Structures are given as C-alpha cells and as structure tokens.
Amino acid sequence: MQKKTFSSFFVIVVFVIGIWGCGSKPYACIEIEDNGDSIHVNQPISINGYCSSGADEYNWQINLDSVYFTPRITLRFATPGEQDIYLLVTNGGKSAGVTKKFTIYP
C-alpha cells in the first residue's frame, strides 16, 4: 500500500512541475545592425531581436506608435532626435521586454 501511495505522489509532483515549468521565461534583447553610433535621418536602420532567447513571438513598439511582429525590422526615421524602441517577446504566456534608446542625427 505504501509503494502505491508513493507512486501516486510521484506522478502528481511530476505533473505539477511539468505544468509550472512548461516553457521558461524568455529573454528580450535588441541589436542595431551595421550603423554603429551614427544613424542619420532617412537612413535605413535594421533592428533585430535575434539575440533574444526562448521567444515564440516578437512585438515591437517604436516611439509608442508602430507595432511590428517579426524578429527583424528595417526602419527609416524622418526627424532627428532620441528614439525609443521597445521589444516584447513571449512564449506560452510568459513574456519579457526591453527598451533601447538611440539618437537619429541630421
């Protein structure tokens, strides 16, 4: 009888751990490609989230405005100044986000 109780307890513990541990929290990361520190007005800029890990979905927000859903995006900024890029990555209900600020020069 004691062996059967232990087996049932073990199965329940494994099931609960499996549900809680299903998919680890992703890590969000933003990289700006090929432009170094001098990005100018109307210059194409490629931004990627490939350095993120454990992500199934990518949700980009640019200056609290536009939203994109791919790991890599290419943008042009029409006005100089500080820009904010936010990336939210998710997987199975878990999410992580990161913001990157950079300057667009005239």
The 8 nearest C-alpha neighbors of each residue, nearest first, counted from 0:
[[1, 3, 2, 4, 5, 6, 7, 8],
 [0, 2, 4, 3, 5, 6, 7, 8],
 [3, 1, 5, 0, 4, 6, 7, 8],
 [2, 4, 6, 0, 5, 1, 7, 8],
 [5, 3, 1, 7, 6, 2, 8, 0],
 [4, 6, 8, 2, 3, 7, 9, 1],
 [7, 5, 9, 3, 8, 4, 10, 2],
 [6, 8, 4, 10, 9, 5, 3, 11],
 [7, 9, 5, 11, 6, 10, 4, 12],
 [10, 8, 6, 12, 7, 11, 5, 13],
 [9, 11, 7, 13, 8, 12, 14, 6],
 [12, 10, 14, 8, 9, 13, 15, 7],
 [13, 11, 9, 15, 14, 10, 16, 8],
 [12, 14, 16, 10, 11, 15, 17, 9],
 [13, 15, 17, 11, 12, 16, 10, 18],
 [16, 14, 12, 18, 17, 13, 11, 19],
 [17, 15, 19, 13, 18, 14, 20, 12],
 [18, 16, 14, 20, 15, 21, 19, 13],
 [17, 19, 15, 21, 16, 20, 14, 13],
 [20, 18, 16, 21, 17, 15, 22, 14],
 [19, 21, 17, 18, 16, 22, 23, 15],
 [22, 20, 18, 17, 19, 23, 16, 91],
 [23, 21, 20, 24, 91, 90, 93, 53],
 [22, 24, 25, 20, 21, 53, 93, 90],
 [23, 25, 93, 94, 22, 26, 53, 95],
 [26, 24, 53, 54, 52, 95, 94, 23],
 [25, 27, 52, 51, 95, 53, 28, 24],
 [28, 26, 51, 96, 95, 97, 88, 25],
 [27, 29, 51, 50, 48, 97, 26, 30],
 [30, 28, 48, 47, 31, 50, 46, 99],
 [31, 29, 47, 46, 32, 48, 28, 50],
 [30, 32, 46, 45, 47, 29, 33, 34],
 [31, 33, 45, 34, 46, 30, 44, 35],
 [34, 32, 35, 31, 45, 44, 36, 46],
 [35, 33, 32, 38, 37, 36, 44, 31],
 [34, 36, 37, 33, 38, 32, 31, 44],
 [35, 37, 34, 38, 102, 101, 103, 33],
 [38, 36, 35, 34, 39, 104, 103, 102],
 [37, 39, 103, 104, 34, 36, 42, 40],
 [38, 40, 104, 103, 42, 105, 37, 41],
 [39, 41, 77, 42, 105, 76, 78, 79],
 [42, 40, 75, 76, 77, 43, 39, 78],
 [41, 43, 39, 40, 75, 44, 38, 76],
 [44, 42, 75, 74, 41, 73, 45, 76],
 [43, 45, 74, 73, 75, 42, 46, 34],
 [46, 44, 73, 32, 72, 31, 74, 47],
 [47, 45, 31, 72, 30, 71, 32, 73],
 [48, 46, 71, 30, 49, 70, 29, 72],
 [47, 49, 29, 70, 50, 51, 28, 71],
 [50, 48, 51, 47, 70, 71, 28, 52],
 [49, 51, 48, 28, 52, 29, 30, 27],
 [52, 50, 27, 28, 49, 26, 48, 54],
 [53, 51, 26, 54, 25, 50, 27, 49],
 [52, 54, 25, 26, 55, 90, 51, 24],
 [55, 53, 90, 89, 52, 25, 88, 56],
 [54, 56, 90, 89, 53, 57, 88, 91],
 [57, 55, 89, 88, 54, 90, 58, 68],
 [56, 58, 88, 68, 69, 70, 87, 59],
 [59, 57, 68, 87, 86, 67, 88, 66],
 [60, 58, 86, 67, 66, 85, 68, 87],
 [59, 61, 66, 85, 65, 63, 84, 64],
 [60, 62, 84, 65, 63, 64, 83, 85],
 [63, 61, 83, 64, 84, 82, 60, 65],
 [64, 62, 61, 60, 65, 83, 84, 85],
 [63, 65, 62, 61, 60, 66, 59, 84],
 [66, 64, 61, 60, 63, 67, 62, 59],
 [65, 67, 60, 59, 58, 64, 61, 68],
 [66, 68, 59, 58, 69, 65, 60, 72],
 [69, 67, 58, 57, 59, 66, 70, 56],
 [68, 70, 71, 57, 67, 72, 58, 56],
 [69, 71, 48, 47, 57, 49, 72, 68],
 [72, 70, 47, 69, 46, 48, 73, 45],
 [73, 71, 46, 45, 47, 74, 69, 70],
 [74, 72, 45, 44, 46, 43, 71, 75],
 [75, 73, 44, 43, 45, 72, 76, 46],
 [76, 74, 43, 41, 42, 44, 77, 40],
 [75, 77, 41, 40, 78, 74, 42, 103],
 [78, 76, 41, 40, 75, 79, 42, 103],
 [79, 77, 76, 40, 80, 103, 105, 41],
 [80, 78, 103, 104, 105, 40, 77, 81],
 [81, 79, 103, 102, 82, 104, 78, 101],
 [80, 82, 102, 101, 103, 100, 83, 79],
 [81, 83, 101, 100, 102, 62, 80, 84],
 [84, 82, 100, 62, 99, 61, 85, 98],
 [83, 85, 61, 99, 98, 60, 62, 100],
 [84, 86, 98, 60, 59, 97, 61, 99],
 [87, 85, 59, 96, 97, 58, 88, 60],
 [86, 88, 96, 58, 95, 57, 59, 85],
 [89, 87, 57, 95, 54, 94, 56, 27],
 [90, 88, 94, 56, 54, 93, 55, 25],
 [89, 91, 55, 54, 93, 92, 94, 56],
 [90, 92, 93, 89, 22, 55, 21, 94],
 [91, 93, 90, 89, 94, 22, 24, 21],
 [94, 92, 90, 89, 24, 91, 25, 95],
 [95, 93, 89, 88, 25, 24, 90, 92],
 [96, 94, 88, 27, 87, 26, 25, 89],
 [97, 95, 87, 27, 86, 88, 94, 98],
 [96, 98, 86, 85, 27, 28, 87, 99],
 [99, 97, 85, 84, 86, 100, 83, 96],
 [98, 100, 84, 83, 85, 101, 97, 29],
 [101, 99, 83, 82, 84, 98, 81, 102],
 [100, 102, 82, 81, 99, 83, 103, 36],
 [103, 101, 81, 80, 82, 104, 38, 100],
 [102, 104, 79, 80, 39, 38, 40, 81],
 [103, 105, 39, 79, 38, 40, 102, 80],
 [104, 79, 40, 39, 103, 78, 80, 38]]
